[in-house]
Amino acid sequence: MRFPDLLIEALKKSEIPLRFEPGAEESVAKQVHDLVRLWLAAHEPPDTSTPFLKGQKALIDRLLAELEGAVDLPQ
């Protein structure tokens, strides 16, 4: 499963009254997507000069790929 699909499914199952409006899930999902993207970007290391920072960068890159739906979520 990919993150965008997971997010839409979660919104469809929620008690949000907007779910009856066409496109409501996608609209809310975009806001959540943008927020998570900013949050991850704020944690991106300024450089990768140490093994720890390289690992942190690799993790953030993986999470961003999952967020964009470019790769499947881990099982």
C-alpha positions as CSV (number, residue, x, y, z in Angstrom):
1,M,0.0,0.0,0.0
2,R,1.1,3.5,-0.7
3,F,0.9,6.4,1.8
4,P,-1.5,8.6,-0.4
5,D,-3.9,5.6,-0.7
6,L,-3.7,4.9,3.1
7,L,-4.4,8.6,3.9
8,I,-7.5,8.7,1.6
9,E,-8.8,5.5,3.1
10,A,-8.3,6.8,6.6
11,L,-10.2,10.0,5.8
12,K,-13.0,8.0,4.2
13,K,-13.4,6.0,7.5
14,S,-13.3,9.1,9.7
15,E,-16.2,10.9,11.2
16,I,-15.4,14.1,9.2
17,P,-18.7,15.4,7.8
18,L,-16.9,16.6,4.7
19,R,-16.7,13.1,3.4
20,F,-20.1,13.6,1.7
21,E,-18.8,16.4,-0.4
22,P,-17.2,15.3,-3.7
23,G,-13.4,15.6,-3.5
24,A,-13.4,16.3,0.2
25,E,-11.0,13.5,1.1
26,E,-8.5,14.7,-1.6
27,S,-8.7,18.2,-0.3
28,V,-8.0,17.3,3.3
29,A,-5.3,14.8,2.2
30,K,-3.5,17.6,0.3
31,Q,-3.4,19.7,3.5
32,V,-2.0,16.8,5.5
33,H,0.4,15.9,2.8
34,D,1.8,19.4,2.7
35,L,2.1,19.6,6.5
36,V,4.0,16.2,6.7
37,R,6.3,17.3,3.8
38,L,7.2,20.5,5.7
39,W,7.7,18.6,8.9
40,L,10.1,16.2,7.2
41,A,11.9,18.9,5.4
42,A,12.5,20.7,8.7
43,H,14.4,17.6,9.9
44,E,16.6,17.2,6.9
45,P,20.2,17.6,7.9
46,P,22.2,20.5,6.4
47,D,25.0,18.2,5.4
48,T,25.9,14.5,5.5
49,S,29.4,14.8,6.9
50,T,28.8,12.1,9.6
51,P,27.4,8.5,9.4
52,F,24.5,9.6,11.6
53,L,23.6,12.5,9.3
54,K,23.9,10.3,6.3
55,G,21.4,7.8,7.9
56,Q,19.1,10.6,8.9
57,K,19.1,11.9,5.3
58,A,18.5,8.4,3.9
59,L,15.5,8.0,6.3
60,I,14.0,11.3,5.3
61,D,14.5,10.6,1.6
62,R,12.7,7.2,2.1
63,L,9.9,8.9,4.1
64,L,9.4,11.5,1.4
65,A,9.3,8.8,-1.3
66,E,6.6,7.1,0.7
67,L,4.7,10.3,1.2
68,E,4.7,11.0,-2.5
69,G,3.6,7.4,-3.3
70,A,6.8,6.6,-5.2
71,V,7.4,3.5,-3.1
72,D,5.2,1.1,-1.1
73,L,5.0,1.4,2.6
74,P,6.9,-1.3,4.5
75,Q,4.8,-4.3,5.5
